[in-house]
Amino acid sequence: MCHFRDPGYPHKEDFESGTIAAAFGGVTTVFDMRTRSRPSAPPKRSPPSHKMAAEKAHVDFGLYAVLGEDTIANVPG
């Protein structure tokens, strides 16, 4: 599991730099869990787009997400 900063703070780390580092370390699959921008802030509820991650990733990946009443509409039927 990792905490890429993409989208939001890609200057710190993004899917490209994070997955390149994983590959150099021998890791072939990562699971990105969204981080809080500040310790007091609620966790971000939407994962980065799969397309954006797929365009940048150098290893296999999965995306964690939080679903709730305000985000369930983001799940396709």
All heavy atoms as a GROMACS GRO file, in nm:
protein
  585
    1MET      N    1   0.085  -0.117   0.000
    1MET     CA    2   0.000   0.000   0.000
    1MET      C    3   0.090   0.123   0.000
    1MET      O    4   0.196   0.124   0.060
    1MET     CB    5  -0.090   0.001   0.123
    1MET     CG    6  -0.178   0.120   0.126
    1MET     SD    7  -0.300   0.120   0.258
    1MET     CE    8  -0.202   0.109   0.402
    2CYS      N    9   0.047   0.226  -0.070
    2CYS     CA   10   0.125   0.350  -0.077
    2CYS      C   11   0.029   0.469  -0.076
    2CYS      O   12  -0.092   0.453  -0.083
    2CYS     CB   13   0.210   0.350  -0.203
    2CYS     SG   14   0.116   0.319  -0.353
    3HIS      N   15   0.088   0.585  -0.063
    3HIS     CA   16   0.011   0.709  -0.060
    3HIS      C   17   0.069   0.805  -0.162
    3HIS      O   18   0.144   0.896  -0.128
    3HIS     CB   19   0.016   0.774   0.080
    3HIS     CG   20  -0.047   0.692   0.187
    3HIS    ND1   21  -0.184   0.691   0.208
    3HIS    CD2   22   0.004   0.608   0.277
    3HIS    CE1   23  -0.212   0.610   0.309
    3HIS    NE2   24  -0.099   0.558   0.352
    4PHE      N   25   0.037   0.783  -0.290
    4PHE     CA   26   0.083   0.876  -0.391
    4PHE      C   27   0.010   1.008  -0.374
    4PHE      O   28  -0.102   1.013  -0.326
    4PHE     CB   29   0.058   0.821  -0.531
    4PHE     CG   30   0.139   0.698  -0.562
    4PHE    CD1   31   0.085   0.598  -0.640
    4PHE    CD2   32   0.267   0.682  -0.514
    4PHE    CE1   33   0.158   0.484  -0.670
    4PHE    CE2   34   0.341   0.568  -0.543
    4PHE     CZ   35   0.286   0.469  -0.621
    5ARG      N   36   0.071   1.115  -0.412
    5ARG     CA   37   0.014   1.249  -0.392
    5ARG      C   38  -0.050   1.304  -0.518
    5ARG      O   39  -0.057   1.424  -0.539
    5ARG     CB   40   0.126   1.342  -0.343
    5ARG     CG   41   0.201   1.292  -0.222
    5ARG     CD   42   0.112   1.282  -0.101
    5ARG     NE   43   0.084   1.414  -0.056
    5ARG     CZ   44   0.105   1.460   0.065
    5ARG    NH1   45   0.152   1.381   0.156
    5ARG    NH2   46   0.078   1.583   0.097
    6ASP      N   47  -0.097   1.215  -0.603
    6ASP     CA   48  -0.148   1.251  -0.734
    6ASP      C   49  -0.295   1.210  -0.741
    6ASP      O   50  -0.326   1.094  -0.712
    6ASP     CB   51  -0.066   1.175  -0.837
    6ASP     CG   52  -0.074   1.230  -0.977
    6ASP    OD1   53  -0.130   1.338  -0.994
    6ASP    OD2   54  -0.022   1.164  -1.068
    7PRO      N   55  -0.390   1.292  -0.772
    7PRO     CA   56  -0.376   1.433  -0.799
    7PRO      C   57  -0.370   1.514  -0.670
    7PRO      O   58  -0.403   1.463  -0.564
    7PRO     CB   59  -0.504   1.466  -0.876
    7PRO     CG   60  -0.605   1.370  -0.823
    7PRO     CD   61  -0.527   1.244  -0.789
    8GLY      N   62  -0.328   1.634  -0.681
    8GLY     CA   63  -0.323   1.723  -0.565
    8GLY      C   64  -0.186   1.780  -0.538
    8GLY      O   65  -0.168   1.900  -0.539
    9TYR      N   66  -0.088   1.694  -0.514
    9TYR     CA   67   0.048   1.738  -0.484
    9TYR      C   68   0.149   1.660  -0.567
    9TYR      O   69   0.241   1.599  -0.514
    9TYR     CB   70   0.077   1.720  -0.335
    9TYR     CG   71  -0.012   1.801  -0.245
    9TYR    CD1   72  -0.123   1.744  -0.186
    9TYR    CD2   73   0.015   1.935  -0.221
    9TYR    CE1   74  -0.206   1.817  -0.104
    9TYR    CE2   75  -0.068   2.010  -0.140
    9TYR     CZ   76  -0.178   1.950  -0.081
    9TYR     OH   77  -0.261   2.023  -0.001
   10PRO      N   78   0.135   1.660  -0.700
   10PRO     CA   79   0.224   1.579  -0.782
   10PRO      C   80   0.370   1.622  -0.775
   10PRO      O   81   0.459   1.545  -0.808
   10PRO     CB   82   0.169   1.594  -0.924
   10PRO     CG   83   0.095   1.722  -0.921
   10PRO     CD   84   0.040   1.736  -0.781
   11HIS      N   85   0.396   1.744  -0.727
   11HIS     CA   86   0.536   1.787  -0.712
   11HIS      C   87   0.606   1.709  -0.601
   11HIS      O   88   0.728   1.702  -0.597
   11HIS     CB   89   0.544   1.938  -0.687
   11HIS     CG   90   0.478   1.980  -0.560
   11HIS    ND1   91   0.340   1.990  -0.548
   11HIS    CD2   92   0.528   2.015  -0.440
   11HIS    CE1   93   0.310   2.029  -0.425
   11HIS    NE2   94   0.422   2.044  -0.357
   12LYS      N   95   0.529   1.648  -0.511
   12LYS     CA   96   0.588   1.565  -0.406
   12LYS      C   97   0.607   1.422  -0.454
   12LYS      O   98   0.709   1.361  -0.427
   12LYS     CB   99   0.498   1.566  -0.282
   12LYS     CG  100   0.491   1.702  -0.216
   12LYS     CD  101   0.410   1.695  -0.090
   12LYS     CE  102   0.410   1.831  -0.021
   12LYS     NZ  103   0.342   1.825   0.108
   13GLU      N  104   0.507   1.367  -0.520
   13GLU     CA  105   0.514   1.234  -0.581
   13GLU      C  106   0.389   1.213  -0.662
   13GLU      O  107   0.281   1.257  -0.625
   13GLU     CB  108   0.525   1.124  -0.475
   13GLU     CG  109   0.538   0.986  -0.535
   13GLU     CD  110   0.561   0.878  -0.431
   13GLU    OE1  111   0.480   0.866  -0.339
   13GLU    OE2  112   0.661   0.808  -0.446
   14ASP      N  113   0.403   1.147  -0.776
   14ASP     CA  114   0.287   1.113  -0.856
   14ASP      C  115   0.294   0.966  -0.895
   14ASP      O  116   0.384   0.894  -0.850
   14ASP     CB  117   0.275   1.205  -0.978
   14ASP     CG  118   0.391   1.190  -1.077
   14ASP    OD1  119   0.478   1.102  -1.059
   14ASP    OD2  120   0.394   1.267  -1.174
   15PHE      N  121   0.198   0.922  -0.973
   15PHE     CA  122   0.196   0.780  -1.011
   15PHE      C  123   0.321   0.742  -1.088
   15PHE      O  124   0.371   0.630  -1.075
   15PHE     CB  125   0.071   0.747  -1.092
   15PHE     CG  126  -0.041   0.699  -1.006
   15PHE    CD1  127  -0.125   0.788  -0.942
   15PHE    CD2  128  -0.061   0.564  -0.987
   15PHE    CE1  129  -0.226   0.744  -0.860
   15PHE    CE2  130  -0.162   0.518  -0.906
   15PHE     CZ  131  -0.245   0.608  -0.843
   16GLU      N  132   0.374   0.832  -1.168
   16GLU     CA  133   0.493   0.799  -1.245
   16GLU      C  134   0.614   0.780  -1.155
   16GLU      O  135   0.678   0.675  -1.156
   16GLU     CB  136   0.522   0.903  -1.351
   16GLU     CG  137   0.640   0.865  -1.438
   16GLU     CD  138   0.655   0.952  -1.560
   16GLU    OE1  139   0.612   1.069  -1.557
   16GLU    OE2  140   0.710   0.902  -1.659
   17SER      N  141   0.646   0.880  -1.074
   17SER     CA  142   0.765   0.870  -0.988
   17SER      C  143   0.750   0.760  -0.883
   17SER      O  144   0.846   0.687  -0.855
   17SER     CB  145   0.796   1.004  -0.921
   17SER     OG  146   0.692   1.043  -0.833
   18GLY      N  147   0.631   0.744  -0.829
   18GLY     CA  148   0.609   0.642  -0.727
   18GLY      C  149   0.618   0.501  -0.780
   18GLY      O  150   0.675   0.412  -0.716
   19THR      N  151   0.563   0.479  -0.901
   19THR     CA  152   0.569   0.344  -0.955
   19THR      C  153   0.706   0.312  -1.014
   19THR      O  154   0.746   0.196  -1.015
   19THR     CB  155   0.458   0.320  -1.060
   19THR    OG1  156   0.467   0.416  -1.165
   19THR    CG2  157   0.320   0.327  -0.995
   20ILE      N  158   0.779   0.412  -1.058
   20ILE     CA  159   0.918   0.389  -1.101
   20ILE      C  160   1.001   0.346  -0.980
   20ILE      O  161   1.078   0.251  -0.986
   20ILE     CB  162   0.979   0.513  -1.168
   20ILE    CG1  163   0.919   0.532  -1.307
   20ILE    CG2  164   1.131   0.502  -1.177
   20ILE    CD1  165   0.958   0.663  -1.375
   21ALA      N  166   0.982   0.414  -0.868
   21ALA     CA  167   1.053   0.378  -0.745
   21ALA      C  168   1.016   0.236  -0.702
   21ALA      O  169   1.103   0.158  -0.661
   21ALA     CB  170   1.022   0.478  -0.634
   22ALA      N  171   0.888   0.202  -0.713
   22ALA     CA  172   0.845   0.067  -0.677
   22ALA      C  173   0.915  -0.036  -0.765
   22ALA      O  174   0.966  -0.138  -0.716
   22ALA     CB  175   0.693   0.055  -0.690
   23ALA      N  176   0.919  -0.011  -0.896
   23ALA     CA  177   0.982  -0.105  -0.989
   23ALA      C  178   1.130  -0.123  -0.957
   23ALA      O  179   1.181  -0.236  -0.958
   23ALA     CB  180   0.964  -0.057  -1.133
   24PHE      N  181   1.199  -0.014  -0.928
   24PHE     CA  182   1.341  -0.024  -0.894
   24PHE      C  183   1.362  -0.102  -0.764
   24PHE      O  184   1.466  -0.164  -0.744
   24PHE     CB  185   1.405   0.115  -0.883
   24PHE     CG  186   1.459   0.165  -1.013
   24PHE    CD1  187   1.383   0.250  -1.092
   24PHE    CD2  188   1.584   0.126  -1.059
   24PHE    CE1  189   1.431   0.296  -1.213
   24PHE    CE2  190   1.633   0.171  -1.180
   24PHE     CZ  191   1.556   0.257  -1.258
   25GLY      N  192   1.263  -0.100  -0.677
   25GLY     CA  193   1.271  -0.176  -0.552
   25GLY      C  194   1.223  -0.320  -0.565
   25GLY      O  195   1.218  -0.393  -0.467
   26GLY      N  196   1.183  -0.359  -0.686
   26GLY     CA  197   1.139  -0.496  -0.707
   26GLY      C  198   0.991  -0.519  -0.682
   26GLY      O  199   0.944  -0.632  -0.682
   27VAL      N  200   0.915  -0.412  -0.661
   27VAL     CA  201   0.771  -0.423  -0.636
   27VAL      C  202   0.698  -0.419  -0.770
   27VAL      O  203   0.724  -0.331  -0.852
   27VAL     CB  204   0.723  -0.307  -0.545
   27VAL    CG1  205   0.573  -0.308  -0.529
   27VAL    CG2  206   0.793  -0.315  -0.411
   28THR      N  207   0.609  -0.513  -0.792
   28THR     CA  208   0.541  -0.520  -0.922
   28THR      C  209   0.396  -0.472  -0.918
   28THR      O  210   0.336  -0.452  -1.022
   28THR     CB  211   0.543  -0.663  -0.976
   28THR    OG1  212   0.475  -0.749  -0.884
   28THR    CG2  213   0.686  -0.711  -0.997
   29THR      N  214   0.339  -0.454  -0.798
   29THR     CA  215   0.201  -0.408  -0.785
   29THR      C  216   0.191  -0.315  -0.665
   29THR      O  217   0.244  -0.346  -0.559
   29THR     CB  218   0.104  -0.526  -0.764
   29THR    OG1  219   0.120  -0.618  -0.872
   29THR    CG2  220  -0.041  -0.478  -0.761
   30VAL      N  221   0.124  -0.202  -0.682
   30VAL     CA  222   0.101  -0.108  -0.571
   30VAL      C  223  -0.050  -0.085  -0.558
   30VAL      O  224  -0.125  -0.099  -0.654
   30VAL     CB  225   0.172   0.027  -0.593
   30VAL    CG1  226   0.322   0.011  -0.596
   30VAL    CG2  227   0.124   0.096  -0.720
   31PHE      N  228  -0.093  -0.052  -0.437
   31PHE     CA  229  -0.231  -0.012  -0.411
   31PHE      C  230  -0.227   0.126  -0.348
   31PHE      O  231  -0.170   0.145  -0.240
   31PHE     CB  232  -0.301  -0.111  -0.317
   31PHE     CG  233  -0.336  -0.240  -0.386
   31PHE    CD1  234  -0.245  -0.343  -0.392
   31PHE    CD2  235  -0.460  -0.255  -0.447
   31PHE    CE1  236  -0.276  -0.461  -0.457
   31PHE    CE2  237  -0.492  -0.372  -0.512
   31PHE     CZ  238  -0.399  -0.476  -0.518
   32ASP      N  239  -0.283   0.222  -0.419
   32ASP     CA  240  -0.279   0.361  -0.372
   32ASP      C  241  -0.398   0.388  -0.282
   32ASP      O  242  -0.513   0.364  -0.318
   32ASP     CB  243  -0.281   0.457  -0.490
   32ASP     CG  244  -0.271   0.601  -0.447
   32ASP    OD1  245  -0.184   0.633  -0.365
   32ASP    OD2  246  -0.351   0.684  -0.496
   33MET      N  247  -0.370   0.438  -0.163
   33MET     CA  248  -0.474   0.479  -0.069
   33MET      C  249  -0.468   0.630  -0.060
   33MET      O  250  -0.361   0.687  -0.035
   33MET     CB  251  -0.451   0.416   0.068
   33MET     CG  252  -0.550   0.462   0.172
   33MET     SD  253  -0.522   0.381   0.330
   33MET     CE  254  -0.631   0.242   0.312
   34ARG      N  255  -0.579   0.695  -0.080
   34ARG     CA  256  -0.582   0.842  -0.076
   34ARG      C  257  -0.541   0.891   0.062
   34ARG      O  258  -0.572   0.829   0.163
   34ARG     CB  259  -0.722   0.895  -0.110
   34ARG     CG  260  -0.776   0.849  -0.242
   34ARG     CD  261  -0.681   0.861  -0.360
   34ARG     NE  262  -0.619   0.991  -0.371
   34ARG     CZ  263  -0.494   1.009  -0.416
   34ARG    NH1  264  -0.420   0.908  -0.449
   34ARG    NH2  265  -0.445   1.128  -0.425
   35THR      N  266  -0.470   1.002   0.064
   35THR     CA  267  -0.422   1.059   0.189
   35THR      C  268  -0.503   1.182   0.226
   35THR      O  269  -0.573   1.238   0.145
   35THR     CB  270  -0.274   1.100   0.178
   35THR    OG1  271  -0.263   1.197   0.074
   35THR    CG2  272  -0.187   0.981   0.147
   36ARG      N  273  -0.487   1.223   0.349
   36ARG     CA  274  -0.548   1.348   0.394
   36ARG      C  275  -0.451   1.461   0.363
   36ARG      O  276  -0.332   1.447   0.382
   36ARG     CB  277  -0.573   1.344   0.543
   36ARG     CG  278  -0.670   1.236   0.583
   36ARG     CD  279  -0.678   1.228   0.733
   36ARG     NE  280  -0.762   1.115   0.770
   36ARG     CZ  281  -0.841   1.115   0.874
   36ARG    NH1  282  -0.847   1.220   0.952
   36ARG    NH2  283  -0.914   1.011   0.901
   37SER      N  284  -0.502   1.572   0.316
   37SER     CA  285  -0.415   1.685   0.286
   37SER      C  286  -0.362   1.750   0.414
   37SER      O  287  -0.254   1.803   0.417
   37SER     CB  288  -0.489   1.788   0.200
   37SER     OG  289  -0.607   1.830   0.265
   38ARG      N  290  -0.441   1.744   0.520
   38ARG     CA  291  -0.400   1.792   0.653
   38ARG      C  292  -0.448   1.689   0.753
   38ARG      O  293  -0.551   1.626   0.731
   38ARG     CB  294  -0.466   1.927   0.686
   38ARG     CG  295  -0.446   2.036   0.586
   38ARG     CD  296  -0.516   2.167   0.630
   38ARG     NE  297  -0.653   2.156   0.678
   38ARG     CZ  298  -0.760   2.152   0.600
   38ARG    NH1  299  -0.749   2.155   0.470
   38ARG    NH2  300  -0.881   2.144   0.652
   39PRO      N  301  -0.379   1.672   0.864
   39PRO     CA  302  -0.425   1.572   0.961
   39PRO      C  303  -0.568   1.593   1.007
   39PRO      O  304  -0.639   1.497   1.036
   39PRO     CB  305  -0.327   1.589   1.077
   39PRO     CG  306  -0.205   1.645   1.014
   39PRO     CD  307  -0.253   1.732   0.901
   40SER      N  308  -0.615   1.718   1.013
   40SER     CA  309  -0.751   1.745   1.061
   40SER      C  310  -0.856   1.734   0.951
   40SER      O  311  -0.975   1.738   0.978
   40SER     CB  312  -0.758   1.884   1.124
   40SER     OG  313  -0.725   1.982   1.026
   41ALA      N  314  -0.812   1.721   0.825
   41ALA     CA  315  -0.907   1.716   0.714
   41ALA      C  316  -0.962   1.575   0.696
   41ALA      O  317  -0.893   1.478   0.725
   41ALA     CB  318  -0.838   1.760   0.586
   42PRO      N  319  -1.085   1.564   0.649
   42PRO     CA  320  -1.138   1.430   0.622
   42PRO      C  321  -1.064   1.369   0.504
   42PRO      O  322  -1.011   1.440   0.421
   42PRO     CB  323  -1.285   1.457   0.588
   42PRO     CG  324  -1.288   1.597   0.541
   42PRO     CD  325  -1.179   1.669   0.616
   43PRO      N  326  -1.060   1.236   0.496
   43PRO     CA  327  -0.992   1.175   0.382
   43PRO      C  328  -1.062   1.212   0.252
   43PRO      O  329  -1.183   1.232   0.250
   43PRO     CB  330  -1.002   1.025   0.409
   43PRO     CG  331  -1.100   1.009   0.518
   43PRO     CD  332  -1.117   1.140   0.586
   44LYS      N  333  -0.985   1.221   0.145
   44LYS     CA  334  -1.046   1.247   0.014
   44LYS      C  335  -1.131   1.127  -0.020
   44LYS      O  336  -1.091   1.014  -0.002
   44LYS     CB  337  -0.937   1.268  -0.091
   44LYS     CG  338  -0.855   1.392  -0.066
   44LYS     CD  339  -0.745   1.403  -0.169
   44LYS     CE  340  -0.659   1.524  -0.141
   44LYS     NZ  341  -0.547   1.535  -0.230
   45ARG      N  342  -1.248   1.151  -0.074
   45ARG     CA  343  -1.342   1.042  -0.098
   45ARG      C  344  -1.338   0.988  -0.239
   45ARG      O  345  -1.400   0.888  -0.266
   45ARG     CB  346  -1.483   1.087  -0.064
   45ARG     CG  347  -1.499   1.108   0.083
   45ARG     CD  348  -1.644   1.135   0.114
   45ARG     NE  349  -1.661   1.137   0.256
   45ARG     CZ  350  -1.716   1.039   0.326
   45ARG    NH1  351  -1.758   0.932   0.265
   45ARG    NH2  352  -1.727   1.048   0.456
   46SER      N  353  -1.268   1.052  -0.331
   46SER     CA  354  -1.267   0.997  -0.466
   46SER      C  355  -1.124   0.963  -0.506
   46SER      O  356  -1.033   1.042  -0.487
   46SER     CB  357  -1.327   1.096  -0.564
   46SER     OG  358  -1.257   1.217  -0.562
   47PRO      N  359  -1.105   0.845  -0.563
   47PRO     CA  360  -0.971   0.807  -0.605
   47PRO      C  361  -0.931   0.884  -0.730
   47PRO      O  362  -1.017   0.937  -0.800
   47PRO     CB  363  -0.984   0.659  -0.636
   47PRO     CG  364  -1.126   0.644  -0.675
   47PRO     CD  365  -1.202   0.744  -0.591
   48PRO      N  366  -0.804   0.891  -0.759
   48PRO     CA  367  -0.765   0.953  -0.885
   48PRO      C  368  -0.823   0.871  -0.999
   48PRO      O  369  -0.852   0.754  -0.984
   48PRO     CB  370  -0.613   0.946  -0.884
   48PRO     CG  371  -0.582   0.835  -0.792
   48PRO     CD  372  -0.691   0.834  -0.688
   49SER      N  373  -0.839   0.933  -1.112
   49SER     CA  374  -0.900   0.858  -1.221
   49SER      C  375  -0.812   0.742  -1.262
   49SER      O  376  -0.689   0.753  -1.265
   49SER     CB  377  -0.928   0.950  -1.340
   49SER     OG  378  -0.822   0.951  -1.431
   50HIS      N  379  -0.876   0.633  -1.293
   50HIS     CA  380  -0.803   0.514  -1.337
   50HIS      C  381  -0.724   0.544  -1.464
   50HIS      O  382  -0.610   0.501  -1.480
   50HIS     CB  383  -0.901   0.399  -1.361
   50HIS     CG  384  -0.834   0.271  -1.392
   50HIS    ND1  385  -0.801   0.235  -1.520
   50HIS    CD2  386  -0.793   0.170  -1.312
   50HIS    CE1  387  -0.742   0.116  -1.518
   50HIS    NE2  388  -0.736   0.075  -1.394
   51LYS      N  389  -0.783   0.623  -1.553
   51LYS     CA  390  -0.715   0.658  -1.678
   51LYS      C  391  -0.587   0.735  -1.650
   51LYS      O  392  -0.483   0.706  -1.709
   51LYS     CB  393  -0.808   0.739  -1.766
   51LYS     CG  394  -0.746   0.775  -1.900
   51LYS     CD  395  -0.841   0.856  -1.986
   51LYS     CE  396  -0.770   0.890  -2.116
   51LYS     NZ  397  -0.833   0.997  -2.188
   52MET      N  398  -0.592   0.834  -1.561
   52MET     CA  399  -0.473   0.913  -1.528
   52MET      C  400  -0.366   0.822  -1.472
   52MET      O  401  -0.250   0.830  -1.511
   52MET     CB  402  -0.509   1.022  -1.427
   52MET     CG  403  -0.392   1.110  -1.382
   52MET     SD  404  -0.288   1.047  -1.245
   52MET     CE  405  -0.406   1.032  -1.113
   53ALA      N  406  -0.403   0.733  -1.381
   53ALA     CA  407  -0.305   0.644  -1.320
   53ALA      C  408  -0.247   0.549  -1.426
   53ALA      O  409  -0.126   0.526  -1.429
   53ALA     CB  410  -0.369   0.565  -1.207
   54ALA      N  411  -0.331   0.496  -1.513
   54ALA     CA  412  -0.286   0.403  -1.615
   54ALA      C  413  -0.187   0.468  -1.711
   54ALA      O  414  -0.094   0.403  -1.759
   54ALA     CB  415  -0.405   0.347  -1.691
   55GLU      N  416  -0.205   0.596  -1.739
   55GLU     CA  417  -0.115   0.666  -1.830
   55GLU      C  418   0.024   0.688  -1.768
   55GLU      O  419   0.121   0.702  -1.840
   55GLU     CB  420  -0.175   0.801  -1.871
   55GLU     CG  421  -0.295   0.786  -1.961
   55GLU     CD  422  -0.368   0.916  -1.986
   55GLU    OE1  423  -0.335   1.018  -1.922
   55GLU    OE2  424  -0.459   0.916  -2.070
   56LYS      N  425   0.033   0.691  -1.635
   56LYS     CA  426   0.159   0.721  -1.567
   56LYS      C  427   0.227   0.600  -1.504
   56LYS      O  428   0.346   0.601  -1.480
   56LYS     CB  429   0.135   0.824  -1.457
   56LYS     CG  430   0.093   0.960  -1.507
   56LYS     CD  431   0.076   1.055  -1.390
   56LYS     CE  432   0.041   1.194  -1.432
   56LYS     NZ  433   0.032   1.284  -1.317
   57ALA      N  434   0.151   0.495  -1.474
   57ALA     CA  435   0.202   0.383  -1.395
   57ALA      C  436   0.302   0.297  -1.472
   57ALA      O  437   0.285   0.271  -1.590
   57ALA     CB  438   0.087   0.297  -1.345
   58HIS      N  439   0.405   0.252  -1.400
   58HIS     CA  440   0.508   0.163  -1.456
   58HIS      C  441   0.502   0.024  -1.395
   58HIS      O  442   0.584  -0.061  -1.428
   58HIS     CB  443   0.647   0.225  -1.437
   58HIS     CG  444   0.666   0.349  -1.518
   58HIS    ND1  445   0.714   0.347  -1.647
   58HIS    CD2  446   0.638   0.478  -1.490
   58HIS    CE1  447   0.719   0.470  -1.694
   58HIS    NE2  448   0.672   0.552  -1.601
   59VAL      N  449   0.409   0.001  -1.303
   59VAL     CA  450   0.382  -0.131  -1.246
   59VAL      C  451   0.230  -0.146  -1.237
   59VAL      O  452   0.156  -0.050  -1.257
   59VAL     CB  453   0.446  -0.149  -1.105
   59VAL    CG1  454   0.598  -0.139  -1.112
   59VAL    CG2  455   0.391  -0.050  -1.004
   60ASP      N  456   0.184  -0.265  -1.209
   60ASP     CA  457   0.041  -0.286  -1.189
   60ASP      C  458  -0.005  -0.208  -1.067
   60ASP      O  459   0.073  -0.184  -0.974
   60ASP     CB  460   0.010  -0.435  -1.169
   60ASP     CG  461   0.036  -0.516  -1.296
   60ASP    OD1  462   0.020  -0.462  -1.407
   60ASP    OD2  463   0.070  -0.634  -1.281
   61PHE      N  464  -0.133  -0.168  -1.065
   61PHE     CA  465  -0.182  -0.089  -0.952
   61PHE      C  466  -0.328  -0.117  -0.924
   61PHE      O  467  -0.402  -0.166  -1.008
   61PHE     CB  468  -0.162   0.061  -0.978
   61PHE     CG  469  -0.247   0.114  -1.091
   61PHE    CD1  470  -0.374   0.165  -1.065
   61PHE    CD2  471  -0.201   0.113  -1.220
   61PHE    CE1  472  -0.452   0.212  -1.169
   61PHE    CE2  473  -0.278   0.160  -1.325
   61PHE     CZ  474  -0.404   0.211  -1.299
   62GLY      N  475  -0.368  -0.084  -0.803
   62GLY     CA  476  -0.506  -0.085  -0.761
   62GLY      C  477  -0.534   0.046  -0.690
   62GLY      O  478  -0.441   0.113  -0.644
   63LEU      N  479  -0.659   0.085  -0.680
   63LEU     CA  480  -0.697   0.211  -0.617
   63LEU      C  481  -0.799   0.184  -0.507
   63LEU      O  482  -0.903   0.123  -0.532
   63LEU     CB  483  -0.758   0.307  -0.720
   63LEU     CG  484  -0.673   0.340  -0.842
   63LEU    CD1  485  -0.754   0.421  -0.941
   63LEU    CD2  486  -0.547   0.413  -0.801
   64TYR      N  487  -0.768   0.227  -0.385
   64TYR     CA  488  -0.864   0.220  -0.276
   64TYR      C  489  -0.958   0.339  -0.288
   64TYR      O  490  -0.918   0.446  -0.331
   64TYR     CB  491  -0.794   0.230  -0.140
   64TYR     CG  492  -0.725   0.105  -0.097
   64TYR    CD1  493  -0.593   0.081  -0.131
   64TYR    CD2  494  -0.792   0.010  -0.019
   64TYR    CE1  495  -0.528  -0.034  -0.091
   64TYR    CE2  496  -0.728  -0.105   0.022
   64TYR     CZ  497  -0.596  -0.126  -0.014
   64TYR     OH  498  -0.533  -0.239   0.025
   65ALA      N  499  -1.082   0.323  -0.246
   65ALA     CA  500  -1.178   0.432  -0.248
   65ALA      C  501  -1.273   0.418  -0.129
   65ALA      O  502  -1.292   0.309  -0.076
   65ALA     CB  503  -1.259   0.431  -0.377
   66VAL      N  504  -1.332   0.529  -0.089
   66VAL     CA  505  -1.432   0.529   0.016
   66VAL      C  506  -1.566   0.560  -0.049
   66VAL      O  507  -1.579   0.657  -0.122
   66VAL     CB  508  -1.400   0.637   0.123
   66VAL    CG1  509  -1.511   0.643   0.226
   66VAL    CG2  510  -1.267   0.608   0.189
   67LEU      N  511  -1.663   0.475  -0.026
   67LEU     CA  512  -1.796   0.499  -0.081
   67LEU      C  513  -1.891   0.535   0.030
   67LEU      O  514  -1.887   0.479   0.138
   67LEU     CB  515  -1.849   0.374  -0.153
   67LEU     CG  516  -1.774   0.334  -0.279
   67LEU    CD1  517  -1.833   0.206  -0.335
   67LEU    CD2  518  -1.781   0.446  -0.383
   68GLY      N  519  -1.975   0.630   0.002
   68GLY     CA  520  -2.075   0.675   0.097
   68GLY      C  521  -2.192   0.733   0.021
   68GLY      O  522  -2.196   0.732  -0.103
   69GLU      N  523  -2.288   0.786   0.094
   69GLU     CA  524  -2.408   0.841   0.029
   69GLU      C  525  -2.372   0.951  -0.072
   69GLU      O  526  -2.439   0.964  -0.173
   69GLU     CB  527  -2.502   0.896   0.134
   69GLU     CG  528  -2.567   0.789   0.217
   69GLU     CD  529  -2.659   0.847   0.323
   69GLU    OE1  530  -2.693   0.967   0.316
   69GLU    OE2  531  -2.698   0.771   0.414
   70ASP      N  532  -2.266   1.028  -0.045
   70ASP     CA  533  -2.230   1.137  -0.133
   70ASP      C  534  -2.140   1.095  -0.248
   70ASP      O  535  -2.111   1.176  -0.336
   70ASP     CB  536  -2.165   1.251  -0.055
   70ASP     CG  537  -2.042   1.206   0.022
   70ASP    OD1  538  -2.029   1.085   0.050
   70ASP    OD2  539  -1.958   1.292   0.052
   71THR      N  540  -2.095   0.970  -0.253
   71THR     CA  541  -2.005   0.925  -0.359
   71THR      C  542  -2.055   0.803  -0.435
   71THR      O  543  -1.997   0.768  -0.538
   71THR     CB  544  -1.866   0.894  -0.302
   71THR    OG1  545  -1.878   0.793  -0.202
   71THR    CG2  546  -1.798   1.017  -0.246
   72ILE      N  547  -2.158   0.737  -0.390
   72ILE     CA  548  -2.205   0.614  -0.454
   72ILE      C  549  -2.246   0.639  -0.598
   72ILE      O  550  -2.235   0.548  -0.682
   72ILE     CB  551  -2.319   0.548  -0.372
   72ILE    CG1  552  -2.341   0.404  -0.418
   72ILE    CG2  553  -2.447   0.630  -0.381
   72ILE    CD1  554  -2.233   0.310  -0.383
   73ALA      N  555  -2.287   0.759  -0.632
   73ALA     CA  556  -2.326   0.790  -0.770
   73ALA      C  557  -2.207   0.782  -0.866
   73ALA      O  558  -2.226   0.772  -0.987
   73ALA     CB  559  -2.388   0.928  -0.778
   74ASN      N  560  -2.085   0.783  -0.814
   74ASN     CA  561  -1.966   0.772  -0.898
   74ASN      C  562  -1.940   0.630  -0.946
   74ASN      O  563  -1.854   0.608  -1.030
   74ASN     CB  564  -1.842   0.822  -0.824
   74ASN     CG  565  -1.848   0.969  -0.792
   74ASN    OD1  566  -1.903   1.047  -0.870
   74ASN    ND2  567  -1.797   1.008  -0.680
   75VAL      N  568  -2.012   0.533  -0.893
   75VAL     CA  569  -1.994   0.394  -0.933
   75VAL      C  570  -2.089   0.364  -1.047
   75VAL      O  571  -2.210   0.377  -1.034
   75VAL     CB  572  -2.024   0.298  -0.814
   75VAL    CG1  573  -2.009   0.153  -0.858
   75VAL    CG2  574  -1.932   0.328  -0.698
   76PRO      N  575  -2.033   0.328  -1.162
   76PRO     CA  576  -2.120   0.298  -1.276
   76PRO      C  577  -2.211   0.178  -1.247
   76PRO      O  578  -2.176   0.088  -1.172
   76PRO     CB  579  -2.024   0.264  -1.390
   76PRO     CG  580  -1.888   0.295  -1.341
   76PRO     CD  581  -1.893   0.311  -1.193
   77GLY      N  582  -2.329   0.180  -1.306
   77GLY     CA  583  -2.425   0.071  -1.289
   77GLY      C  584  -2.365  -0.058  -1.338
   77GLY      O  585  -2.372  -0.162  -1.283
   0.00000   0.00000   0.00000
